[in-house]
């Protein structure tokens, strides 16, 4: 897995901060969809959906390939794995800290007060 620079991680989180973009990533995971098919289900212009797809494409969350006259968007798993790995690392850090606090509190409890 490629390590990302902080700026790249910031760009990924900024791209996913928008609910439409998260929805697009969900919808194009697996078999992919054309940008036209994506646009049909949103209450916004085709151009606005294209801009959302372009943001996702710039950060590597989506790729497009041309099939005839249509552009099919697909989700890319690599950046998602990087984000998952980063969040898991943060979770592990906090779980470890909470466990240490629990251990310290348990040491301070008077004998016989534990169930």
TORKOL-4160 file (C-alpha; in steps of 0.2 Angstrom, whole numbers, padded with zeros to 4 digits, m for minus):
115
<pt num="1" X="0000" Y="0000" Z="0000"/>
<pt num="2" X="0007" Y="0017" Z="m0005"/>
<pt num="3" X="0010" Y="0029" Z="0009"/>
<pt num="4" X="0001" Y="0046" Z="0006"/>
<pt num="5" X="0007" Y="0063" Z="0009"/>
<pt num="6" X="m0003" Y="0073" Z="0022"/>
<pt num="7" X="m0009" Y="0084" Z="0007"/>
<pt num="8" X="m0015" Y="0069" Z="m0002"/>
<pt num="9" X="m0024" Y="0063" Z="0014"/>
<pt num="10" X="m0032" Y="0080" Z="0016"/>
<pt num="11" X="m0038" Y="0080" Z="m0002"/>
<pt num="12" X="m0046" Y="0062" Z="0001"/>
<pt num="13" X="m0055" Y="0067" Z="0016"/>
<pt num="14" X="m0061" Y="0084" Z="0008"/>
<pt num="15" X="m0067" Y="0074" Z="m0007"/>
<pt num="16" X="m0077" Y="0062" Z="0004"/>
<pt num="17" X="m0084" Y="0076" Z="0015"/>
<pt num="18" X="m0097" Y="0079" Z="0003"/>
<pt num="19" X="m0112" Y="0067" Z="0004"/>
<pt num="20" X="m0115" Y="0067" Z="m0015"/>
<pt num="21" X="m0097" Y="0061" Z="m0018"/>
<pt num="22" X="m0098" Y="0048" Z="m0005"/>
<pt num="23" X="m0114" Y="0042" Z="m0013"/>
<pt num="24" X="m0106" Y="0042" Z="m0030"/>
<pt num="25" X="m0091" Y="0031" Z="m0024"/>
<pt num="26" X="m0104" Y="0019" Z="m0016"/>
<pt num="27" X="m0113" Y="0018" Z="m0033"/>
<pt num="28" X="m0099" Y="0015" Z="m0044"/>
<pt num="29" X="m0091" Y="0002" Z="m0033"/>
<pt num="30" X="m0091" Y="m0015" Z="m0042"/>
<pt num="31" X="m0097" Y="m0014" Z="m0060"/>
<pt num="32" X="m0097" Y="0005" Z="m0062"/>
<pt num="33" X="m0109" Y="0017" Z="m0070"/>
<pt num="34" X="m0109" Y="0030" Z="m0083"/>
<pt num="35" X="m0109" Y="0048" Z="m0078"/>
<pt num="36" X="m0125" Y="0050" Z="m0087"/>
<pt num="37" X="m0133" Y="0036" Z="m0077"/>
<pt num="38" X="m0126" Y="0044" Z="m0061"/>
<pt num="39" X="m0133" Y="0061" Z="m0065"/>
<pt num="40" X="m0151" Y="0054" Z="m0068"/>
<pt num="41" X="m0153" Y="0050" Z="m0050"/>
<pt num="42" X="m0148" Y="0067" Z="m0043"/>
<pt num="43" X="m0157" Y="0083" Z="m0041"/>
<pt num="44" X="m0144" Y="0093" Z="m0049"/>
<pt num="45" X="m0137" Y="0096" Z="m0067"/>
<pt num="46" X="m0127" Y="0084" Z="m0077"/>
<pt num="47" X="m0112" Y="0097" Z="m0076"/>
<pt num="48" X="m0113" Y="0097" Z="m0057"/>
<pt num="49" X="m0112" Y="0078" Z="m0056"/>
<pt num="50" X="m0097" Y="0079" Z="m0068"/>
<pt num="51" X="m0089" Y="0091" Z="m0057"/>
<pt num="52" X="m0091" Y="0079" Z="m0042"/>
<pt num="53" X="m0084" Y="0065" Z="m0052"/>
<pt num="54" X="m0070" Y="0075" Z="m0057"/>
<pt num="55" X="m0065" Y="0079" Z="m0039"/>
<pt num="56" X="m0066" Y="0061" Z="m0035"/>
<pt num="57" X="m0055" Y="0057" Z="m0050"/>
<pt num="58" X="m0042" Y="0070" Z="m0046"/>
<pt num="59" X="m0039" Y="0062" Z="m0029"/>
<pt num="60" X="m0039" Y="0044" Z="m0036"/>
<pt num="61" X="m0056" Y="0038" Z="m0028"/>
<pt num="62" X="m0064" Y="0036" Z="m0045"/>
<pt num="63" X="m0057" Y="0032" Z="m0063"/>
<pt num="64" X="m0066" Y="0034" Z="m0079"/>
<pt num="65" X="m0064" Y="0024" Z="m0095"/>
<pt num="66" X="m0073" Y="0027" Z="m0111"/>
<pt num="67" X="m0085" Y="0013" Z="m0118"/>
<pt num="68" X="m0091" Y="0020" Z="m0135"/>
<pt num="69" X="m0098" Y="0037" Z="m0132"/>
<pt num="70" X="m0101" Y="0034" Z="m0113"/>
<pt num="71" X="m0088" Y="0037" Z="m0099"/>
<pt num="72" X="m0090" Y="0023" Z="m0086"/>
<pt num="73" X="m0084" Y="0028" Z="m0068"/>
<pt num="74" X="m0077" Y="0015" Z="m0056"/>
<pt num="75" X="m0072" Y="0016" Z="m0038"/>
<pt num="76" X="m0054" Y="0013" Z="m0034"/>
<pt num="77" X="m0050" Y="0003" Z="m0019"/>
<pt num="78" X="m0032" Y="0009" Z="m0015"/>
<pt num="79" X="m0036" Y="0026" Z="m0008"/>
<pt num="80" X="m0050" Y="0019" Z="0002"/>
<pt num="81" X="m0039" Y="0006" Z="0009"/>
<pt num="82" X="m0027" Y="0020" Z="0014"/>
<pt num="83" X="m0040" Y="0029" Z="0023"/>
<pt num="84" X="m0046" Y="0013" Z="0032"/>
<pt num="85" X="m0028" Y="0010" Z="0037"/>
<pt num="86" X="m0026" Y="0028" Z="0044"/>
<pt num="87" X="m0043" Y="0027" Z="0053"/>
<pt num="88" X="m0038" Y="0010" Z="0060"/>
<pt num="89" X="m0022" Y="0016" Z="0066"/>
<pt num="90" X="m0030" Y="0031" Z="0075"/>
<pt num="91" X="m0043" Y="0019" Z="0083"/>
<pt num="92" X="m0030" Y="0007" Z="0089"/>
<pt num="93" X="m0021" Y="0022" Z="0097"/>
<pt num="94" X="m0037" Y="0027" Z="0107"/>
<pt num="95" X="m0042" Y="0010" Z="0112"/>
<pt num="96" X="m0024" Y="0007" Z="0119"/>
<pt num="97" X="m0026" Y="0024" Z="0129"/>
<pt num="98" X="m0043" Y="0020" Z="0135"/>
<pt num="99" X="m0036" Y="0002" Z="0141"/>
<pt num="100" X="m0022" Y="0011" Z="0150"/>
<pt num="101" X="m0034" Y="0022" Z="0159"/>
<pt num="102" X="m0045" Y="0007" Z="0164"/>
<pt num="103" X="m0030" Y="m0002" Z="0170"/>
<pt num="104" X="m0024" Y="0013" Z="0181"/>
<pt num="105" X="m0042" Y="0015" Z="0188"/>
<pt num="106" X="m0043" Y="m0004" Z="0192"/>
<pt num="107" X="m0026" Y="m0002" Z="0201"/>
<pt num="108" X="m0033" Y="0012" Z="0212"/>
<pt num="109" X="m0049" Y="0003" Z="0217"/>
<pt num="110" X="m0049" Y="m0003" Z="0235"/>
<pt num="111" X="m0048" Y="m0022" Z="0236"/>
<pt num="112" X="m0065" Y="m0030" Z="0237"/>
<pt num="113" X="m0074" Y="m0016" Z="0228"/>
<pt num="114" X="m0072" Y="m0025" Z="0211"/>
<pt num="115" X="m0086" Y="m0037" Z="0205"/>
